[in-house]
Amino acid sequence: MDLKITDLTLASSSIRADIAGFRETANNLDQRLSAAEDHIAATPDQEEELKSLRAKLTELEDRSRRDNVRFFGIPEQKEGSDIKTFLSSLLTNHFGIEFSPPPEFQRVHRIGPSHKASANKPRPIISCFLRHEQARQVISTAKARQPISLDGHEIRVAADFLRLTNDRRRAFLPPCPQRRSLDIKYGLFEPALRFLYPLLSPLLYLPIPKQESLSVSLCTSSIFFVL
């Protein structure tokens, strides 16, 4: 038991150190970004640096959220006084997940002020898992078992991305039916990486969202589109 507690303490300390490192790097980038914004009307090189800094800040923020999972549709007050125990029970009894070891959370809480919540629109619950693999397991299980309900309320699950990242991911959805009709396999990786294979001529003419600037890397059997 003492060994397990020591392992968990070390894991938690490592995660805190990683997050602190992300925050320090983000703060440094934010300072550079502020300096670049002061000269926004200057040379094209500075504008390119500004775009690069914004992209790095977005990536760092998304990486710092990689252990987070959002739960939507859970009625207000349903969690009682112990939200961590409630969520652990929900994942076992309604999602059917048998965790080994049991799920552990750094923090779990509702998002937003309570006075804005209502019976028809309860506040989301956000959880930060101690283990990244368990967070991914929850998301993949929810996708495979949907719909999942709790006392007649549909429960939805999502990764905790920035709004900008979510908008970029949604921008890839319209062409998906066409890709399926052409029997072209595709996938979506975090935070917004889509791959398609094999490298066939029809793939080269599929519509790509105009609002996104995409870089394309070709290999012998695959094509990668990266935001």
PyMOL commands that place a pseudoatom at each C-alpha (Angstrom):
pseudoatom trace, name=CA, resn=MET, resi=1, chain=A, elem=C, hetatm=0, pos=[0.000, 0.000, 0.000]
pseudoatom trace, name=CA, resn=ASP, resi=2, chain=A, elem=C, hetatm=0, pos=[2.836, 2.403, 0.921]
pseudoatom trace, name=CA, resn=LEU, resi=3, chain=A, elem=C, hetatm=0, pos=[4.550, 1.596, -2.381]
pseudoatom trace, name=CA, resn=LYS, resi=4, chain=A, elem=C, hetatm=0, pos=[1.364, 2.392, -4.345]
pseudoatom trace, name=CA, resn=ILE, resi=5, chain=A, elem=C, hetatm=0, pos=[0.958, 5.692, -2.487]
pseudoatom trace, name=CA, resn=THR, resi=6, chain=A, elem=C, hetatm=0, pos=[4.593, 6.531, -3.216]
pseudoatom trace, name=CA, resn=ASP, resi=7, chain=A, elem=C, hetatm=0, pos=[4.113, 5.716, -6.921]
pseudoatom trace, name=CA, resn=LEU, resi=8, chain=A, elem=C, hetatm=0, pos=[0.995, 7.877, -7.094]
pseudoatom trace, name=CA, resn=THR, resi=9, chain=A, elem=C, hetatm=0, pos=[2.770, 10.712, -5.292]
pseudoatom trace, name=CA, resn=LEU, resi=10, chain=A, elem=C, hetatm=0, pos=[5.665, 10.538, -7.733]
pseudoatom trace, name=CA, resn=ALA, resi=11, chain=A, elem=C, hetatm=0, pos=[3.277, 10.410, -10.704]
pseudoatom trace, name=CA, resn=SER, resi=12, chain=A, elem=C, hetatm=0, pos=[1.318, 13.374, -9.385]
pseudoatom trace, name=CA, resn=SER, resi=13, chain=A, elem=C, hetatm=0, pos=[4.530, 15.329, -8.770]
pseudoatom trace, name=CA, resn=SER, resi=14, chain=A, elem=C, hetatm=0, pos=[5.715, 14.562, -12.290]
pseudoatom trace, name=CA, resn=ILE, resi=15, chain=A, elem=C, hetatm=0, pos=[2.422, 15.768, -13.774]
pseudoatom trace, name=CA, resn=ARG, resi=16, chain=A, elem=C, hetatm=0, pos=[2.550, 18.972, -11.721]
pseudoatom trace, name=CA, resn=ALA, resi=17, chain=A, elem=C, hetatm=0, pos=[6.121, 19.553, -12.897]
pseudoatom trace, name=CA, resn=ASP, resi=18, chain=A, elem=C, hetatm=0, pos=[5.073, 19.029, -16.530]
pseudoatom trace, name=CA, resn=ILE, resi=19, chain=A, elem=C, hetatm=0, pos=[2.161, 21.446, -16.169]
pseudoatom trace, name=CA, resn=ALA, resi=20, chain=A, elem=C, hetatm=0, pos=[4.419, 23.991, -14.481]
pseudoatom trace, name=CA, resn=GLY, resi=21, chain=A, elem=C, hetatm=0, pos=[6.833, 23.645, -17.377]
pseudoatom trace, name=CA, resn=PHE, resi=22, chain=A, elem=C, hetatm=0, pos=[4.017, 24.152, -19.881]
pseudoatom trace, name=CA, resn=ARG, resi=23, chain=A, elem=C, hetatm=0, pos=[2.857, 27.243, -18.024]
pseudoatom trace, name=CA, resn=GLU, resi=24, chain=A, elem=C, hetatm=0, pos=[6.370, 28.698, -17.853]
pseudoatom trace, name=CA, resn=THR, resi=25, chain=A, elem=C, hetatm=0, pos=[6.876, 28.107, -21.568]
pseudoatom trace, name=CA, resn=ALA, resi=26, chain=A, elem=C, hetatm=0, pos=[3.441, 29.553, -22.324]
pseudoatom trace, name=CA, resn=ASN, resi=27, chain=A, elem=C, hetatm=0, pos=[4.228, 32.638, -20.241]
pseudoatom trace, name=CA, resn=ASN, resi=28, chain=A, elem=C, hetatm=0, pos=[7.463, 33.155, -22.150]
pseudoatom trace, name=CA, resn=LEU, resi=29, chain=A, elem=C, hetatm=0, pos=[5.642, 32.770, -25.447]
pseudoatom trace, name=CA, resn=ASP, resi=30, chain=A, elem=C, hetatm=0, pos=[2.914, 35.114, -24.249]
pseudoatom trace, name=CA, resn=GLN, resi=31, chain=A, elem=C, hetatm=0, pos=[5.506, 37.798, -23.540]
pseudoatom trace, name=CA, resn=ARG, resi=32, chain=A, elem=C, hetatm=0, pos=[6.956, 37.379, -27.013]
pseudoatom trace, name=CA, resn=LEU, resi=33, chain=A, elem=C, hetatm=0, pos=[3.455, 37.437, -28.465]
pseudoatom trace, name=CA, resn=SER, resi=34, chain=A, elem=C, hetatm=0, pos=[2.654, 40.707, -26.689]
pseudoatom trace, name=CA, resn=ALA, resi=35, chain=A, elem=C, hetatm=0, pos=[5.853, 42.246, -28.017]
pseudoatom trace, name=CA, resn=ALA, resi=36, chain=A, elem=C, hetatm=0, pos=[5.029, 41.080, -31.532]
pseudoatom trace, name=CA, resn=GLU, resi=37, chain=A, elem=C, hetatm=0, pos=[1.486, 42.470, -31.307]
pseudoatom trace, name=CA, resn=ASP, resi=38, chain=A, elem=C, hetatm=0, pos=[2.945, 45.889, -30.465]
pseudoatom trace, name=CA, resn=HIS, resi=39, chain=A, elem=C, hetatm=0, pos=[4.501, 45.855, -33.904]
pseudoatom trace, name=CA, resn=ILE, resi=40, chain=A, elem=C, hetatm=0, pos=[1.617, 44.221, -35.780]
pseudoatom trace, name=CA, resn=ALA, resi=41, chain=A, elem=C, hetatm=0, pos=[1.792, 46.807, -38.551]
pseudoatom trace, name=CA, resn=ALA, resi=42, chain=A, elem=C, hetatm=0, pos=[5.487, 46.166, -39.109]
pseudoatom trace, name=CA, resn=THR, resi=43, chain=A, elem=C, hetatm=0, pos=[7.242, 43.776, -41.475]
pseudoatom trace, name=CA, resn=PRO, resi=44, chain=A, elem=C, hetatm=0, pos=[5.829, 40.520, -42.911]
pseudoatom trace, name=CA, resn=ASP, resi=45, chain=A, elem=C, hetatm=0, pos=[8.504, 38.626, -40.968]
pseudoatom trace, name=CA, resn=GLN, resi=46, chain=A, elem=C, hetatm=0, pos=[7.043, 39.868, -37.702]
pseudoatom trace, name=CA, resn=GLU, resi=47, chain=A, elem=C, hetatm=0, pos=[3.549, 38.888, -38.816]
pseudoatom trace, name=CA, resn=GLU, resi=48, chain=A, elem=C, hetatm=0, pos=[4.802, 35.369, -39.561]
pseudoatom trace, name=CA, resn=GLU, resi=49, chain=A, elem=C, hetatm=0, pos=[6.445, 35.219, -36.143]
pseudoatom trace, name=CA, resn=LEU, resi=50, chain=A, elem=C, hetatm=0, pos=[3.158, 36.302, -34.576]
pseudoatom trace, name=CA, resn=LYS, resi=51, chain=A, elem=C, hetatm=0, pos=[1.291, 33.492, -36.359]
pseudoatom trace, name=CA, resn=SER, resi=52, chain=A, elem=C, hetatm=0, pos=[3.926, 31.001, -35.241]
pseudoatom trace, name=CA, resn=LEU, resi=53, chain=A, elem=C, hetatm=0, pos=[3.714, 32.146, -31.618]
pseudoatom trace, name=CA, resn=ARG, resi=54, chain=A, elem=C, hetatm=0, pos=[-0.079, 31.909, -31.630]
pseudoatom trace, name=CA, resn=ALA, resi=55, chain=A, elem=C, hetatm=0, pos=[0.138, 28.370, -33.003]
pseudoatom trace, name=CA, resn=LYS, resi=56, chain=A, elem=C, hetatm=0, pos=[2.641, 27.381, -30.314]
pseudoatom trace, name=CA, resn=LEU, resi=57, chain=A, elem=C, hetatm=0, pos=[0.485, 28.874, -27.568]
pseudoatom trace, name=CA, resn=THR, resi=58, chain=A, elem=C, hetatm=0, pos=[-2.531, 26.951, -28.844]
pseudoatom trace, name=CA, resn=GLU, resi=59, chain=A, elem=C, hetatm=0, pos=[-0.558, 23.716, -28.954]
pseudoatom trace, name=CA, resn=LEU, resi=60, chain=A, elem=C, hetatm=0, pos=[0.815, 24.203, -25.444]
pseudoatom trace, name=CA, resn=GLU, resi=61, chain=A, elem=C, hetatm=0, pos=[-2.637, 24.952, -24.047]
pseudoatom trace, name=CA, resn=ASP, resi=62, chain=A, elem=C, hetatm=0, pos=[-4.123, 21.872, -25.726]
pseudoatom trace, name=CA, resn=ARG, resi=63, chain=A, elem=C, hetatm=0, pos=[-1.277, 19.703, -24.404]
pseudoatom trace, name=CA, resn=SER, resi=64, chain=A, elem=C, hetatm=0, pos=[-1.858, 20.981, -20.873]
pseudoatom trace, name=CA, resn=ARG, resi=65, chain=A, elem=C, hetatm=0, pos=[-5.493, 19.816, -21.198]
pseudoatom trace, name=CA, resn=ARG, resi=66, chain=A, elem=C, hetatm=0, pos=[-4.761, 16.342, -22.582]
pseudoatom trace, name=CA, resn=ASP, resi=67, chain=A, elem=C, hetatm=0, pos=[-5.761, 14.571, -19.335]
pseudoatom trace, name=CA, resn=ASN, resi=68, chain=A, elem=C, hetatm=0, pos=[-9.086, 16.425, -19.120]
pseudoatom trace, name=CA, resn=VAL, resi=69, chain=A, elem=C, hetatm=0, pos=[-12.491, 15.005, -20.070]
pseudoatom trace, name=CA, resn=ARG, resi=70, chain=A, elem=C, hetatm=0, pos=[-15.739, 16.990, -20.214]
pseudoatom trace, name=CA, resn=PHE, resi=71, chain=A, elem=C, hetatm=0, pos=[-19.110, 15.434, -19.339]
pseudoatom trace, name=CA, resn=PHE, resi=72, chain=A, elem=C, hetatm=0, pos=[-22.319, 17.031, -20.605]
pseudoatom trace, name=CA, resn=GLY, resi=73, chain=A, elem=C, hetatm=0, pos=[-25.926, 16.387, -19.596]
pseudoatom trace, name=CA, resn=ILE, resi=74, chain=A, elem=C, hetatm=0, pos=[-25.432, 15.300, -15.984]
pseudoatom trace, name=CA, resn=PRO, resi=75, chain=A, elem=C, hetatm=0, pos=[-28.238, 16.927, -13.935]
pseudoatom trace, name=CA, resn=GLU, resi=76, chain=A, elem=C, hetatm=0, pos=[-27.275, 19.552, -11.382]
pseudoatom trace, name=CA, resn=GLN, resi=77, chain=A, elem=C, hetatm=0, pos=[-26.734, 18.255, -7.828]
pseudoatom trace, name=CA, resn=LYS, resi=78, chain=A, elem=C, hetatm=0, pos=[-26.682, 14.661, -9.099]
pseudoatom trace, name=CA, resn=GLU, resi=79, chain=A, elem=C, hetatm=0, pos=[-23.084, 14.305, -7.938]
pseudoatom trace, name=CA, resn=GLY, resi=80, chain=A, elem=C, hetatm=0, pos=[-23.940, 15.017, -4.304]
pseudoatom trace, name=CA, resn=SER, resi=81, chain=A, elem=C, hetatm=0, pos=[-21.152, 16.076, -1.961]
pseudoatom trace, name=CA, resn=ASP, resi=82, chain=A, elem=C, hetatm=0, pos=[-18.415, 13.818, -3.404]
pseudoatom trace, name=CA, resn=ILE, resi=83, chain=A, elem=C, hetatm=0, pos=[-18.115, 14.480, -7.124]
pseudoatom trace, name=CA, resn=LYS, resi=84, chain=A, elem=C, hetatm=0, pos=[-15.045, 12.242, -7.583]
pseudoatom trace, name=CA, resn=THR, resi=85, chain=A, elem=C, hetatm=0, pos=[-16.783, 9.194, -6.117]
pseudoatom trace, name=CA, resn=PHE, resi=86, chain=A, elem=C, hetatm=0, pos=[-19.890, 9.962, -8.181]
pseudoatom trace, name=CA, resn=LEU, resi=87, chain=A, elem=C, hetatm=0, pos=[-17.898, 10.156, -11.415]
pseudoatom trace, name=CA, resn=SER, resi=88, chain=A, elem=C, hetatm=0, pos=[-15.989, 6.967, -10.667]
pseudoatom trace, name=CA, resn=SER, resi=89, chain=A, elem=C, hetatm=0, pos=[-19.294, 5.148, -10.073]
pseudoatom trace, name=CA, resn=LEU, resi=90, chain=A, elem=C, hetatm=0, pos=[-20.787, 6.643, -13.252]
pseudoatom trace, name=CA, resn=LEU, resi=91, chain=A, elem=C, hetatm=0, pos=[-17.898, 5.369, -15.373]
pseudoatom trace, name=CA, resn=THR, resi=92, chain=A, elem=C, hetatm=0, pos=[-18.201, 1.874, -13.930]
pseudoatom trace, name=CA, resn=ASN, resi=93, chain=A, elem=C, hetatm=0, pos=[-21.985, 1.476, -13.853]
pseudoatom trace, name=CA, resn=HIS, resi=94, chain=A, elem=C, hetatm=0, pos=[-23.093, 3.436, -16.921]
pseudoatom trace, name=CA, resn=PHE, resi=95, chain=A, elem=C, hetatm=0, pos=[-20.039, 3.411, -19.181]
pseudoatom trace, name=CA, resn=GLY, resi=96, chain=A, elem=C, hetatm=0, pos=[-19.169, -0.174, -18.299]
pseudoatom trace, name=CA, resn=ILE, resi=97, chain=A, elem=C, hetatm=0, pos=[-15.463, 0.574, -17.846]
pseudoatom trace, name=CA, resn=GLU, resi=98, chain=A, elem=C, hetatm=0, pos=[-13.470, -1.737, -15.595]
pseudoatom trace, name=CA, resn=PHE, resi=99, chain=A, elem=C, hetatm=0, pos=[-10.422, 0.330, -14.716]
pseudoatom trace, name=CA, resn=SER, resi=100, chain=A, elem=C, hetatm=0, pos=[-7.206, -1.262, -13.519]
pseudoatom trace, name=CA, resn=PRO, resi=101, chain=A, elem=C, hetatm=0, pos=[-6.052, 0.462, -11.398]
pseudoatom trace, name=CA, resn=PRO, resi=102, chain=A, elem=C, hetatm=0, pos=[-9.206, 2.353, -10.326]
pseudoatom trace, name=CA, resn=PRO, resi=103, chain=A, elem=C, hetatm=0, pos=[-9.615, 5.835, -11.799]
pseudoatom trace, name=CA, resn=GLU, resi=104, chain=A, elem=C, hetatm=0, pos=[-7.989, 8.673, -9.906]
pseudoatom trace, name=CA, resn=PHE, resi=105, chain=A, elem=C, hetatm=0, pos=[-8.552, 12.359, -10.493]
pseudoatom trace, name=CA, resn=GLN, resi=106, chain=A, elem=C, hetatm=0, pos=[-6.437, 15.402, -9.823]
pseudoatom trace, name=CA, resn=ARG, resi=107, chain=A, elem=C, hetatm=0, pos=[-9.616, 17.477, -9.768]
pseudoatom trace, name=CA, resn=VAL, resi=108, chain=A, elem=C, hetatm=0, pos=[-13.274, 17.303, -10.805]
pseudoatom trace, name=CA, resn=HIS, resi=109, chain=A, elem=C, hetatm=0, pos=[-15.730, 20.199, -10.824]
pseudoatom trace, name=CA, resn=ARG, resi=110, chain=A, elem=C, hetatm=0, pos=[-18.589, 21.899, -12.652]
pseudoatom trace, name=CA, resn=ILE, resi=111, chain=A, elem=C, hetatm=0, pos=[-17.790, 24.626, -15.177]
pseudoatom trace, name=CA, resn=GLY, resi=112, chain=A, elem=C, hetatm=0, pos=[-19.455, 27.998, -14.833]
pseudoatom trace, name=CA, resn=PRO, resi=113, chain=A, elem=C, hetatm=0, pos=[-21.465, 29.785, -12.139]
pseudoatom trace, name=CA, resn=SER, resi=114, chain=A, elem=C, hetatm=0, pos=[-24.294, 27.834, -10.518]
pseudoatom trace, name=CA, resn=HIS, resi=115, chain=A, elem=C, hetatm=0, pos=[-26.852, 30.623, -10.979]
pseudoatom trace, name=CA, resn=LYS, resi=116, chain=A, elem=C, hetatm=0, pos=[-26.677, 30.154, -14.759]
pseudoatom trace, name=CA, resn=ALA, resi=117, chain=A, elem=C, hetatm=0, pos=[-27.479, 26.442, -14.568]
pseudoatom trace, name=CA, resn=SER, resi=118, chain=A, elem=C, hetatm=0, pos=[-30.940, 25.036, -15.248]
pseudoatom trace, name=CA, resn=ALA, resi=119, chain=A, elem=C, hetatm=0, pos=[-32.685, 21.679, -15.396]
pseudoatom trace, name=CA, resn=ASN, resi=120, chain=A, elem=C, hetatm=0, pos=[-32.627, 21.805, -19.205]
pseudoatom trace, name=CA, resn=LYS, resi=121, chain=A, elem=C, hetatm=0, pos=[-29.030, 22.965, -19.423]
pseudoatom trace, name=CA, resn=PRO, resi=122, chain=A, elem=C, hetatm=0, pos=[-26.896, 21.680, -16.537]
pseudoatom trace, name=CA, resn=ARG, resi=123, chain=A, elem=C, hetatm=0, pos=[-23.317, 22.854, -16.268]
pseudoatom trace, name=CA, resn=PRO, resi=124, chain=A, elem=C, hetatm=0, pos=[-20.677, 20.534, -17.739]
pseudoatom trace, name=CA, resn=ILE, resi=125, chain=A, elem=C, hetatm=0, pos=[-18.420, 18.566, -15.436]
pseudoatom trace, name=CA, resn=ILE, resi=126, chain=A, elem=C, hetatm=0, pos=[-14.709, 18.627, -16.210]
pseudoatom trace, name=CA, resn=SER, resi=127, chain=A, elem=C, hetatm=0, pos=[-12.365, 15.993, -14.812]
pseudoatom trace, name=CA, resn=CYS, resi=128, chain=A, elem=C, hetatm=0, pos=[-8.582, 15.889, -14.828]
pseudoatom trace, name=CA, resn=PHE, resi=129, chain=A, elem=C, hetatm=0, pos=[-7.407, 12.271, -14.719]
pseudoatom trace, name=CA, resn=LEU, resi=130, chain=A, elem=C, hetatm=0, pos=[-4.187, 11.298, -13.005]
pseudoatom trace, name=CA, resn=ARG, resi=131, chain=A, elem=C, hetatm=0, pos=[-3.458, 8.867, -15.855]
pseudoatom trace, name=CA, resn=HIS, resi=132, chain=A, elem=C, hetatm=0, pos=[-3.713, 9.984, -19.461]
pseudoatom trace, name=CA, resn=GLU, resi=133, chain=A, elem=C, hetatm=0, pos=[-4.575, 6.465, -20.675]
pseudoatom trace, name=CA, resn=GLN, resi=134, chain=A, elem=C, hetatm=0, pos=[-7.730, 6.422, -18.539]
pseudoatom trace, name=CA, resn=ALA, resi=135, chain=A, elem=C, hetatm=0, pos=[-8.889, 9.739, -19.980]
pseudoatom trace, name=CA, resn=ARG, resi=136, chain=A, elem=C, hetatm=0, pos=[-8.496, 8.345, -23.508]
pseudoatom trace, name=CA, resn=GLN, resi=137, chain=A, elem=C, hetatm=0, pos=[-10.294, 5.143, -22.478]
pseudoatom trace, name=CA, resn=VAL, resi=138, chain=A, elem=C, hetatm=0, pos=[-13.317, 7.122, -21.285]
pseudoatom trace, name=CA, resn=ILE, resi=139, chain=A, elem=C, hetatm=0, pos=[-13.565, 9.053, -24.557]
pseudoatom trace, name=CA, resn=SER, resi=140, chain=A, elem=C, hetatm=0, pos=[-13.190, 5.977, -26.775]
pseudoatom trace, name=CA, resn=THR, resi=141, chain=A, elem=C, hetatm=0, pos=[-15.699, 3.978, -24.691]
pseudoatom trace, name=CA, resn=ALA, resi=142, chain=A, elem=C, hetatm=0, pos=[-18.254, 6.795, -24.787]
pseudoatom trace, name=CA, resn=LYS, resi=143, chain=A, elem=C, hetatm=0, pos=[-17.952, 6.962, -28.568]
pseudoatom trace, name=CA, resn=ALA, resi=144, chain=A, elem=C, hetatm=0, pos=[-18.382, 3.198, -28.950]
pseudoatom trace, name=CA, resn=ARG, resi=145, chain=A, elem=C, hetatm=0, pos=[-21.315, 2.851, -26.510]
pseudoatom trace, name=CA, resn=GLN, resi=146, chain=A, elem=C, hetatm=0, pos=[-23.325, 5.988, -27.296]
pseudoatom trace, name=CA, resn=PRO, resi=147, chain=A, elem=C, hetatm=0, pos=[-25.962, 6.875, -26.407]
pseudoatom trace, name=CA, resn=ILE, resi=148, chain=A, elem=C, hetatm=0, pos=[-25.254, 6.655, -22.669]
pseudoatom trace, name=CA, resn=SER, resi=149, chain=A, elem=C, hetatm=0, pos=[-28.007, 7.773, -20.318]
pseudoatom trace, name=CA, resn=LEU, resi=150, chain=A, elem=C, hetatm=0, pos=[-28.376, 8.551, -16.625]
pseudoatom trace, name=CA, resn=ASP, resi=151, chain=A, elem=C, hetatm=0, pos=[-31.925, 8.631, -15.252]
pseudoatom trace, name=CA, resn=GLY, resi=152, chain=A, elem=C, hetatm=0, pos=[-33.262, 9.447, -18.705]
pseudoatom trace, name=CA, resn=HIS, resi=153, chain=A, elem=C, hetatm=0, pos=[-30.651, 12.107, -19.428]
pseudoatom trace, name=CA, resn=GLU, resi=154, chain=A, elem=C, hetatm=0, pos=[-28.241, 11.529, -22.302]
pseudoatom trace, name=CA, resn=ILE, resi=155, chain=A, elem=C, hetatm=0, pos=[-24.615, 11.881, -21.225]
pseudoatom trace, name=CA, resn=ARG, resi=156, chain=A, elem=C, hetatm=0, pos=[-22.091, 13.160, -23.754]
pseudoatom trace, name=CA, resn=VAL, resi=157, chain=A, elem=C, hetatm=0, pos=[-18.328, 13.150, -23.430]
pseudoatom trace, name=CA, resn=ALA, resi=158, chain=A, elem=C, hetatm=0, pos=[-15.664, 15.252, -25.140]
pseudoatom trace, name=CA, resn=ALA, resi=159, chain=A, elem=C, hetatm=0, pos=[-11.967, 15.983, -24.931]
pseudoatom trace, name=CA, resn=ASP, resi=160, chain=A, elem=C, hetatm=0, pos=[-11.075, 19.357, -23.457]
pseudoatom trace, name=CA, resn=PHE, resi=161, chain=A, elem=C, hetatm=0, pos=[-9.738, 21.341, -26.415]
pseudoatom trace, name=CA, resn=LEU, resi=162, chain=A, elem=C, hetatm=0, pos=[-9.574, 25.074, -26.955]
pseudoatom trace, name=CA, resn=ARG, resi=163, chain=A, elem=C, hetatm=0, pos=[-12.488, 26.575, -28.869]
pseudoatom trace, name=CA, resn=LEU, resi=164, chain=A, elem=C, hetatm=0, pos=[-10.137, 27.361, -31.762]
pseudoatom trace, name=CA, resn=THR, resi=165, chain=A, elem=C, hetatm=0, pos=[-9.043, 23.733, -31.954]
pseudoatom trace, name=CA, resn=ASN, resi=166, chain=A, elem=C, hetatm=0, pos=[-12.643, 22.493, -31.825]
pseudoatom trace, name=CA, resn=ASP, resi=167, chain=A, elem=C, hetatm=0, pos=[-13.565, 24.857, -34.667]
pseudoatom trace, name=CA, resn=ARG, resi=168, chain=A, elem=C, hetatm=0, pos=[-10.702, 23.508, -36.747]
pseudoatom trace, name=CA, resn=ARG, resi=169, chain=A, elem=C, hetatm=0, pos=[-11.713, 19.909, -36.084]
pseudoatom trace, name=CA, resn=ARG, resi=170, chain=A, elem=C, hetatm=0, pos=[-15.317, 20.636, -37.082]
pseudoatom trace, name=CA, resn=ALA, resi=171, chain=A, elem=C, hetatm=0, pos=[-14.072, 22.228, -40.315]
pseudoatom trace, name=CA, resn=PHE, resi=172, chain=A, elem=C, hetatm=0, pos=[-13.030, 18.765, -41.481]
pseudoatom trace, name=CA, resn=LEU, resi=173, chain=A, elem=C, hetatm=0, pos=[-16.488, 17.204, -41.078]
pseudoatom trace, name=CA, resn=PRO, resi=174, chain=A, elem=C, hetatm=0, pos=[-18.269, 18.332, -44.307]
pseudoatom trace, name=CA, resn=PRO, resi=175, chain=A, elem=C, hetatm=0, pos=[-16.023, 16.329, -46.704]
pseudoatom trace, name=CA, resn=CYS, resi=176, chain=A, elem=C, hetatm=0, pos=[-16.343, 13.098, -44.679]
pseudoatom trace, name=CA, resn=PRO, resi=177, chain=A, elem=C, hetatm=0, pos=[-19.438, 11.707, -46.499]
pseudoatom trace, name=CA, resn=GLN, resi=178, chain=A, elem=C, hetatm=0, pos=[-17.658, 12.147, -49.827]
pseudoatom trace, name=CA, resn=ARG, resi=179, chain=A, elem=C, hetatm=0, pos=[-14.613, 10.312, -48.523]
pseudoatom trace, name=CA, resn=ARG, resi=180, chain=A, elem=C, hetatm=0, pos=[-16.773, 7.440, -47.307]
pseudoatom trace, name=CA, resn=SER, resi=181, chain=A, elem=C, hetatm=0, pos=[-18.537, 7.251, -50.674]
pseudoatom trace, name=CA, resn=LEU, resi=182, chain=A, elem=C, hetatm=0, pos=[-15.122, 6.874, -52.329]
pseudoatom trace, name=CA, resn=ASP, resi=183, chain=A, elem=C, hetatm=0, pos=[-14.214, 4.163, -49.809]
pseudoatom trace, name=CA, resn=ILE, resi=184, chain=A, elem=C, hetatm=0, pos=[-11.305, 6.253, -48.548]
pseudoatom trace, name=CA, resn=LYS, resi=185, chain=A, elem=C, hetatm=0, pos=[-10.292, 5.600, -44.970]
pseudoatom trace, name=CA, resn=TYR, resi=186, chain=A, elem=C, hetatm=0, pos=[-9.560, 8.586, -42.779]
pseudoatom trace, name=CA, resn=GLY, resi=187, chain=A, elem=C, hetatm=0, pos=[-8.966, 9.462, -39.167]
pseudoatom trace, name=CA, resn=LEU, resi=188, chain=A, elem=C, hetatm=0, pos=[-8.663, 12.405, -36.814]
pseudoatom trace, name=CA, resn=PHE, resi=189, chain=A, elem=C, hetatm=0, pos=[-5.784, 12.726, -34.377]
pseudoatom trace, name=CA, resn=GLU, resi=190, chain=A, elem=C, hetatm=0, pos=[-5.266, 15.169, -31.540]
pseudoatom trace, name=CA, resn=PRO, resi=191, chain=A, elem=C, hetatm=0, pos=[-5.480, 18.012, -31.708]
pseudoatom trace, name=CA, resn=ALA, resi=192, chain=A, elem=C, hetatm=0, pos=[-6.413, 18.340, -35.391]
pseudoatom trace, name=CA, resn=LEU, resi=193, chain=A, elem=C, hetatm=0, pos=[-4.515, 15.925, -37.599]
pseudoatom trace, name=CA, resn=ARG, resi=194, chain=A, elem=C, hetatm=0, pos=[-6.367, 14.091, -40.325]
pseudoatom trace, name=CA, resn=PHE, resi=195, chain=A, elem=C, hetatm=0, pos=[-4.865, 11.300, -42.373]
pseudoatom trace, name=CA, resn=LEU, resi=196, chain=A, elem=C, hetatm=0, pos=[-6.200, 9.548, -45.436]
pseudoatom trace, name=CA, resn=TYR, resi=197, chain=A, elem=C, hetatm=0, pos=[-4.875, 6.481, -47.236]
pseudoatom trace, name=CA, resn=PRO, resi=198, chain=A, elem=C, hetatm=0, pos=[-3.998, 4.967, -49.648]
pseudoatom trace, name=CA, resn=LEU, resi=199, chain=A, elem=C, hetatm=0, pos=[-2.642, 7.695, -51.904]
pseudoatom trace, name=CA, resn=LEU, resi=200, chain=A, elem=C, hetatm=0, pos=[-5.157, 7.522, -54.750]
pseudoatom trace, name=CA, resn=SER, resi=201, chain=A, elem=C, hetatm=0, pos=[-5.865, 10.162, -57.367]
pseudoatom trace, name=CA, resn=PRO, resi=202, chain=A, elem=C, hetatm=0, pos=[-9.477, 10.885, -56.206]
pseudoatom trace, name=CA, resn=LEU, resi=203, chain=A, elem=C, hetatm=0, pos=[-8.102, 11.870, -52.812]
pseudoatom trace, name=CA, resn=LEU, resi=204, chain=A, elem=C, hetatm=0, pos=[-6.152, 14.759, -54.296]
pseudoatom trace, name=CA, resn=TYR, resi=205, chain=A, elem=C, hetatm=0, pos=[-9.367, 16.444, -55.442]
pseudoatom trace, name=CA, resn=LEU, resi=206, chain=A, elem=C, hetatm=0, pos=[-11.364, 16.186, -52.221]
pseudoatom trace, name=CA, resn=PRO, resi=207, chain=A, elem=C, hetatm=0, pos=[-12.596, 19.545, -50.919]
pseudoatom trace, name=CA, resn=ILE, resi=208, chain=A, elem=C, hetatm=0, pos=[-10.482, 21.085, -48.171]
pseudoatom trace, name=CA, resn=PRO, resi=209, chain=A, elem=C, hetatm=0, pos=[-11.924, 23.859, -45.955]
pseudoatom trace, name=CA, resn=LYS, resi=210, chain=A, elem=C, hetatm=0, pos=[-10.741, 27.142, -47.473]
pseudoatom trace, name=CA, resn=GLN, resi=211, chain=A, elem=C, hetatm=0, pos=[-10.540, 28.854, -44.118]
pseudoatom trace, name=CA, resn=GLU, resi=212, chain=A, elem=C, hetatm=0, pos=[-7.770, 26.529, -42.984]
pseudoatom trace, name=CA, resn=SER, resi=213, chain=A, elem=C, hetatm=0, pos=[-4.133, 26.785, -43.979]
pseudoatom trace, name=CA, resn=LEU, resi=214, chain=A, elem=C, hetatm=0, pos=[-2.972, 23.214, -44.484]
pseudoatom trace, name=CA, resn=SER, resi=215, chain=A, elem=C, hetatm=0, pos=[0.501, 21.800, -44.907]
pseudoatom trace, name=CA, resn=VAL, resi=216, chain=A, elem=C, hetatm=0, pos=[0.702, 18.569, -46.900]
pseudoatom trace, name=CA, resn=SER, resi=217, chain=A, elem=C, hetatm=0, pos=[3.291, 15.846, -46.457]
pseudoatom trace, name=CA, resn=LEU, resi=218, chain=A, elem=C, hetatm=0, pos=[3.365, 12.948, -48.910]
pseudoatom trace, name=CA, resn=CYS, resi=219, chain=A, elem=C, hetatm=0, pos=[4.807, 9.523, -48.169]
pseudoatom trace, name=CA, resn=THR, resi=220, chain=A, elem=C, hetatm=0, pos=[4.816, 6.312, -50.179]
pseudoatom trace, name=CA, resn=SER, resi=221, chain=A, elem=C, hetatm=0, pos=[1.407, 5.128, -48.990]
pseudoatom trace, name=CA, resn=SER, resi=222, chain=A, elem=C, hetatm=0, pos=[-0.222, 7.947, -47.038]
pseudoatom trace, name=CA, resn=ILE, resi=223, chain=A, elem=C, hetatm=0, pos=[-1.104, 11.600, -47.189]
pseudoatom trace, name=CA, resn=PHE, resi=224, chain=A, elem=C, hetatm=0, pos=[-1.245, 13.762, -44.076]
pseudoatom trace, name=CA, resn=PHE, resi=225, chain=A, elem=C, hetatm=0, pos=[-3.133, 17.021, -43.643]
pseudoatom trace, name=CA, resn=VAL, resi=226, chain=A, elem=C, hetatm=0, pos=[-1.980, 18.965, -40.600]
pseudoatom trace, name=CA, resn=LEU, resi=227, chain=A, elem=C, hetatm=0, pos=[-3.526, 22.169, -39.315]
for i in range(1, 227): cmd.bond("trace and resi %d" % i, "trace and resi %d" % (i + 1))
show_as sticks, trace
zoom trace
